[in-house]
Amino acid sequence: MDELDLFFNYLVSNLDSVSRKRRFIEETLKITTGILQLNFNRRLENNYVQIMHTPKKLMV
């Protein structure tokens, strides 16, 4: 499995967890280019993920 497959599986797993267990999950991942923040949420019977990237040059 390559990194993209692993990341996709990670997203699907957390979306599934939101639909079954919780209504909101917030994850922060440190990557080589900065920080990746993932917010998993469930509203009106729909699951979604919000992805935000903060580049290293903007980090203090």
C-alpha positions as CSV (number, residue, x, y, z in Angstrom):
1,M,0.0,0.0,0.0
2,D,1.3,3.5,-0.8
3,E,0.8,6.6,1.3
4,L,-2.2,7.8,-0.6
5,D,-4.1,4.5,0.0
6,L,-3.2,4.6,3.7
7,F,-4.5,8.2,4.0
8,F,-7.7,7.3,2.2
9,N,-8.3,4.4,4.5
10,Y,-7.6,6.7,7.5
11,L,-10.2,9.2,6.2
12,V,-12.8,6.4,5.6
13,S,-12.2,4.9,9.0
14,N,-12.7,8.2,10.8
15,L,-15.8,9.1,8.8
16,D,-17.2,5.6,9.7
17,S,-16.4,6.3,13.4
18,V,-18.2,9.6,13.3
19,S,-21.3,8.0,11.8
20,R,-21.4,5.2,14.4
21,K,-19.9,6.6,17.6
22,R,-19.5,10.4,17.7
23,R,-20.6,13.5,16.0
24,F,-17.2,15.2,15.8
25,I,-13.5,14.2,15.7
26,E,-10.6,16.6,15.4
27,E,-7.2,15.3,14.3
28,T,-3.9,17.1,13.8
29,L,-1.2,15.5,11.8
30,K,2.4,16.8,11.5
31,I,3.6,16.3,7.9
32,T,6.8,17.4,6.2
33,T,5.3,20.5,4.7
34,G,3.6,21.7,7.9
35,I,0.4,20.7,9.8
36,L,-2.7,19.1,8.5
37,Q,-5.8,19.5,10.6
38,L,-8.8,17.2,9.9
39,N,-12.2,17.8,11.3
40,F,-14.7,14.9,10.9
41,N,-18.3,15.8,11.5
42,R,-21.9,14.6,11.1
43,R,-24.7,16.9,10.3
44,L,-28.2,16.3,9.0
45,E,-27.4,12.6,8.4
46,N,-24.3,13.4,6.3
47,N,-20.7,12.8,7.1
48,Y,-18.0,15.2,6.0
49,V,-14.4,16.0,6.5
50,Q,-12.8,19.5,6.6
51,I,-9.1,19.5,5.7
52,M,-6.9,22.5,6.6
53,H,-3.2,22.8,5.9
54,T,-0.8,25.2,7.6
55,P,2.5,25.5,5.8
56,K,5.8,25.4,7.8
57,K,6.6,29.0,6.8
58,L,3.5,30.3,8.6
59,M,4.1,28.3,11.8
60,V,5.6,30.2,14.7
